[in-house]
Structure formats: structure tokens, C-alpha cells
Amino acid sequence: MKILDDPRSSAKNLTEALRLDQSITSKLLKVVNSVYFGFPRRIDALDQAVTILGYRSIRNLVMITTIFEEMDRQYRKTSLNREAFWLHAVGCGAASKIIAQKTETADGEEAFLAGLLHDIGKVFLDAFMHEEYGEVLKRAGSDGLLLHEAEKKYLGASHAEIGGWLADEWNLPLNLTAAINFHHAPARNRDHYTLVCLVHIGDILAQAMEIGSDGQELLPPIDRQAWASLHLTPAFLEQILPAIDQELTQAQIFLPGE
């Protein structure tokens, strides 16, 4: 990430750094050759992949592969259905991306990445407060609370707040940190409001489409201001469902273990 942020760095510097981590290298080449990118010929060399994709795409792929693979590998004890959880994350990313592209309100790849990472706080809570978080999952259902409300009530902080703290600790870009921290309360962040709104809508849409599971039973209400700011209509959402399904199919290459 330091190399990617350094304007004096070269593609050679980046390639040499990537080669030090075989897990990232193999995942990058696998993703590059997937239907997600759809290149007409196979790419076998890492330096070739770096040149073709460019720094921005490499940055996004490194963040995705590192965060997803590391969190999934380290924290095996779980109250969440991990496979369903990651699928929901990809579903949120796919929905956020398609809405961003169709409304021309934000960069699609940026929205996809923000959607993918929006619930990382849940993995952290499940890993480091495993027993307590399992109890919160149960109480949310029995109390008729949304999961982030139950987390706040019983743990003192929601997964969104924990995720925002993690993103800040990891020095993720401010727009991604905002999307993670405020995806349940878009009005609380105005600096990156459009991206936060996209993830907010994408999250709820993925739940409504029953793409995986984020661990909660209730469907959150859509923030009316977020809805209005993107100029959305029920008819528009219905029209883009096939595009979201197609994007979801292609994007499953990002799932841990794929």
C-alpha cells in the first residue's frame, strides 16, 4: 500500500513487492483471469497483470484479498454462517456497483469495494467477543431489534462503529471508512454522502434479494433521504435486478477460498 501511494514508485517496484506474498500473487492472477474482468487472453505473468490493471485496480484487489482471506483464515470459531455472510458482502458490493453505474452517481468499482467491506465489524465482533456476540445475535431476534441496535444495546458499540475503527486503524481511504461506519445512518456523514447512501441501499437490497445472510432477521428500513438523493424508484430497482444477478455471479471470485 505504501508503494501504491508513492508517486515515485514504478510498476517494477509494485511487482517486486507483490511477489513477496504468494497468497496475494496467486489470488490476483486468478481474479485477473476470471470472467469478472473478461480479458480475451490468459494472463500468466504478474508484471503483465500489474501493467494491464493499473494501480487503482491493484489497490482494490490487494485490499479485498488481504482482508477477506486473513479474516476468514484467522477466525474460524464463529456464530455467523461465514459462507452466507461473505456471499451477502459480495451481494452488497454488486448491488452498490450497479446502482452507482446506472444512476451515474459514483464510480462503480469504488462502490463495489465499499459494499464488500461494509460489514467487517461483524467479523471482528464474532472473532474477539464470540460468546457475547452469539448472544447478541439471538437477542436481536427475540427482542425484535435490528442487529446494529442490539449490538449498541448489549455491547455498547455497533458493528458499523467497530468496522469504522478497524478501517481507520488499517489506514483505508476515508471514503471507504465512511461507508463502513455510516451505512446504517447515511445522514451522519456528509463528506462522502453519496457513497454511504449507495452502500446503505445496496446492503438492504442484497438482504431483500436474499443474497446470503448478514446475520440478522429483520429487514432494515431504507433511509428516505438516501433514497431521494440517488433519485431511485421501485421500478428502477426492479429493472436492475438482472444486472445485479449477473454482477453477483461474476464477483463470486472474490469469496474467500474461491
C-alpha positions as CSV (number, residue, x, y, z in Angstrom):
1,M,0.0,0.0,0.0
2,K,2.9,2.4,0.7
3,I,4.3,1.6,-2.8
4,L,0.8,2.2,-4.3
5,D,0.7,5.6,-2.5
6,D,4.2,6.7,-3.6
7,P,4.1,8.7,-6.8
8,R,7.7,7.9,-7.4
9,S,7.2,4.1,-7.4
10,S,7.2,2.1,-10.6
11,A,5.3,-0.9,-11.8
12,K,8.5,-2.9,-11.3
13,N,8.6,-1.8,-7.6
14,L,5.0,-2.9,-7.2
15,T,5.5,-6.2,-8.9
16,E,8.6,-7.0,-6.7
17,A,6.6,-6.2,-3.5
18,L,3.6,-8.4,-4.6
19,R,5.9,-11.3,-5.4
20,L,6.9,-11.4,-1.7
21,D,3.4,-12.7,-0.9
22,Q,2.5,-15.8,-2.8
23,S,-1.1,-15.8,-1.5
24,I,-1.8,-12.4,-2.9
25,T,0.0,-13.1,-6.1
26,S,-1.9,-16.3,-6.8
27,K,-5.2,-14.7,-5.9
28,L,-4.5,-11.7,-8.1
29,L,-3.7,-13.9,-11.2
30,K,-6.8,-16.0,-10.5
31,V,-9.0,-12.9,-10.3
32,V,-7.4,-11.3,-13.3
33,N,-8.2,-14.3,-15.4
34,S,-11.8,-14.7,-14.2
35,V,-14.9,-13.6,-16.0
36,Y,-15.1,-10.6,-13.7
37,F,-12.5,-8.9,-15.9
38,G,-13.1,-10.8,-19.1
39,F,-9.8,-10.3,-20.8
40,P,-9.6,-12.1,-24.2
41,R,-6.4,-13.9,-23.4
42,R,-4.9,-15.5,-20.3
43,I,-2.5,-13.5,-18.2
44,D,0.2,-15.6,-16.5
45,A,2.8,-13.1,-15.6
46,L,2.4,-10.8,-12.5
47,D,4.1,-7.9,-14.2
48,Q,1.7,-8.2,-17.1
49,A,-1.2,-8.2,-14.7
50,V,0.1,-5.0,-13.0
51,T,0.5,-3.2,-16.3
52,I,-2.9,-4.2,-17.6
53,L,-4.9,-3.5,-14.4
54,G,-3.1,-0.3,-13.2
55,Y,-2.5,0.9,-9.7
56,R,-6.2,1.6,-8.8
57,S,-7.4,-1.9,-9.6
58,I,-4.4,-3.5,-8.0
59,R,-5.1,-1.4,-4.8
60,N,-8.7,-2.6,-4.7
61,L,-7.7,-6.3,-5.3
62,V,-5.0,-6.2,-2.6
63,M,-7.4,-4.8,-0.1
64,I,-10.1,-7.3,-0.9
65,T,-7.9,-10.4,-1.0
66,T,-5.9,-9.4,2.1
67,I,-8.9,-8.5,4.3
68,F,-11.2,-11.3,3.2
69,E,-8.6,-14.1,3.3
70,E,-6.9,-13.0,6.5
71,M,-10.1,-12.6,8.5
72,D,-11.6,-15.8,7.1
73,R,-8.4,-17.8,7.8
74,Q,-7.7,-16.5,11.3
75,Y,-11.1,-16.5,12.9
76,R,-12.6,-20.0,12.4
77,K,-14.8,-20.0,15.6
78,T,-18.0,-18.3,14.5
79,S,-21.6,-17.7,15.4
80,L,-22.2,-16.3,11.9
81,N,-22.7,-18.5,8.9
82,R,-19.5,-17.4,7.4
83,E,-20.2,-18.7,3.9
84,A,-23.6,-16.9,3.8
85,F,-22.0,-13.8,5.4
86,W,-19.3,-13.4,2.7
87,L,-21.9,-14.0,0.0
88,H,-24.0,-11.2,1.4
89,A,-20.9,-8.9,1.4
90,V,-20.4,-9.7,-2.3
91,G,-24.1,-9.2,-3.0
92,C,-24.0,-5.8,-1.3
93,G,-21.0,-4.9,-3.4
94,A,-22.7,-6.0,-6.6
95,A,-25.9,-4.0,-5.8
96,S,-23.9,-0.9,-4.8
97,K,-21.9,-1.1,-8.0
98,I,-24.8,-1.5,-10.3
99,I,-26.8,1.3,-8.7
100,A,-23.8,3.6,-8.9
101,Q,-23.3,2.9,-12.6
102,K,-26.9,3.1,-13.6
103,T,-27.5,6.3,-11.7
104,E,-24.1,7.7,-12.7
105,T,-23.6,9.0,-9.1
106,A,-20.3,7.4,-8.2
107,D,-17.5,5.1,-9.5
108,G,-18.8,1.6,-9.8
109,E,-15.6,-0.1,-8.6
110,E,-15.4,2.2,-5.6
111,A,-19.0,1.4,-4.7
112,F,-18.3,-2.3,-5.2
113,L,-15.3,-2.3,-2.8
114,A,-17.2,-0.3,-0.2
115,G,-20.1,-2.7,-0.3
116,L,-17.8,-5.7,0.0
117,L,-16.2,-4.3,3.2
118,H,-19.3,-2.7,4.8
119,D,-19.8,-5.4,7.5
120,I,-16.2,-6.2,8.5
121,G,-17.0,-5.1,12.1
122,K,-19.3,-8.1,12.4
123,V,-16.4,-10.5,11.8
124,F,-14.3,-8.7,14.3
125,L,-17.0,-8.9,17.0
126,D,-17.7,-12.5,16.2
127,A,-14.0,-13.3,16.5
128,F,-13.0,-11.4,19.6
129,M,-16.3,-11.4,21.5
130,H,-17.5,-14.7,20.2
131,E,-19.8,-15.8,23.1
132,E,-21.2,-12.3,23.7
133,Y,-21.8,-11.8,20.0
134,G,-23.6,-15.1,19.7
135,E,-25.9,-14.0,22.5
136,V,-26.5,-10.6,20.7
137,L,-27.5,-12.4,17.5
138,K,-30.1,-14.4,19.5
139,R,-31.4,-11.4,21.4
140,A,-31.8,-9.3,18.3
141,G,-34.3,-11.8,17.0
142,S,-36.1,-12.3,20.3
143,D,-36.2,-8.6,21.1
144,G,-37.4,-7.6,17.6
145,L,-34.3,-5.3,17.2
146,L,-32.2,-4.7,14.1
147,L,-28.8,-6.2,14.7
148,H,-26.9,-2.9,14.9
149,E,-29.4,-1.7,17.5
150,A,-28.9,-4.9,19.6
151,E,-25.2,-4.6,19.3
152,K,-25.4,-1.0,20.6
153,K,-27.7,-2.0,23.5
154,Y,-25.8,-5.1,24.7
155,L,-22.2,-4.4,23.7
156,G,-22.1,-0.6,23.7
157,A,-21.0,-0.3,20.0
158,S,-22.4,-1.4,16.7
159,H,-20.6,-3.4,14.0
160,A,-20.6,-0.3,11.9
161,E,-18.7,1.7,14.5
162,I,-16.3,-1.2,15.1
163,G,-15.8,-1.5,11.4
164,G,-15.1,2.2,11.0
165,W,-12.5,1.9,13.8
166,L,-10.8,-1.0,12.0
167,A,-10.8,0.8,8.7
168,D,-9.2,3.8,10.4
169,E,-6.6,1.6,12.1
170,W,-5.8,-0.1,8.7
171,N,-5.5,3.4,7.0
172,L,-8.1,2.6,4.5
173,P,-9.2,5.5,2.3
174,L,-11.6,7.9,4.1
175,N,-14.5,7.3,1.7
176,L,-14.3,3.5,2.4
177,T,-14.1,4.2,6.2
178,A,-17.1,6.4,6.0
179,A,-19.2,3.8,4.0
180,I,-18.3,1.2,6.6
181,N,-19.0,3.4,9.6
182,F,-22.2,5.1,8.5
183,H,-24.0,2.6,6.2
184,H,-26.9,2.3,8.7
185,A,-27.0,6.1,9.2
186,P,-26.1,7.9,6.0
187,A,-27.2,11.4,7.2
188,R,-24.4,11.3,9.8
189,N,-21.7,11.7,7.2
190,R,-21.8,14.4,4.5
191,D,-18.2,14.3,3.3
192,H,-18.8,11.0,1.4
193,Y,-22.6,11.0,1.5
194,T,-23.3,9.5,-2.0
195,L,-21.0,6.5,-1.4
196,V,-22.5,5.9,2.0
197,C,-26.0,6.1,0.5
198,L,-25.1,3.6,-2.2
199,V,-23.8,1.1,0.3
200,H,-26.9,1.7,2.6
201,I,-29.3,0.9,-0.3
202,G,-27.1,-1.9,-1.7
203,D,-27.0,-3.6,1.8
204,I,-30.8,-3.5,2.2
205,L,-31.3,-4.6,-1.5
206,A,-29.0,-7.6,-1.1
207,Q,-31.0,-8.6,2.0
208,A,-34.3,-8.2,0.2
209,M,-33.0,-10.3,-2.6
210,E,-31.9,-12.9,0.0
211,I,-28.3,-13.0,-1.2
212,G,-26.5,-14.8,1.6
213,S,-27.1,-13.6,5.1
214,D,-25.6,-10.8,7.3
215,G,-26.8,-12.5,10.5
216,Q,-30.0,-10.5,11.2
217,E,-33.6,-11.5,10.8
218,L,-35.2,-8.1,10.2
219,L,-35.0,-6.0,7.0
220,P,-33.9,-2.5,7.9
221,P,-35.9,0.4,6.6
222,I,-34.5,2.5,3.8
223,D,-33.4,6.0,4.7
224,R,-35.7,8.3,2.8
225,Q,-33.1,11.0,2.3
226,A,-30.6,8.4,0.9
227,W,-33.3,7.1,-1.4
228,A,-34.2,10.6,-2.7
229,S,-30.6,11.7,-3.1
230,L,-30.0,8.9,-5.6
231,H,-33.3,9.6,-7.4
232,L,-34.4,5.9,-7.0
233,T,-37.8,4.4,-7.7
234,P,-39.2,0.9,-7.1
235,A,-39.5,0.5,-10.9
236,F,-35.8,1.4,-11.3
237,L,-34.7,-1.2,-8.7
238,E,-36.8,-3.9,-10.4
239,Q,-35.2,-3.1,-13.8
240,I,-31.7,-3.5,-12.5
241,L,-32.2,-6.8,-10.7
242,P,-30.9,-8.9,-13.7
243,A,-27.8,-6.7,-13.8
244,I,-27.2,-7.3,-10.1
245,D,-27.6,-11.1,-10.5
246,Q,-25.0,-11.1,-13.4
247,E,-22.6,-9.0,-11.4
248,L,-23.0,-11.2,-8.4
249,T,-22.2,-14.3,-10.5
250,Q,-19.0,-12.8,-11.8
251,A,-18.0,-11.3,-8.5
252,Q,-18.1,-14.5,-6.5
253,I,-14.4,-15.0,-7.5
254,F,-13.7,-12.6,-4.5
255,L,-15.2,-15.0,-2.0
256,P,-12.6,-16.5,0.5
257,G,-11.5,-19.9,-0.7
258,E,-12.6,-19.3,-4.3
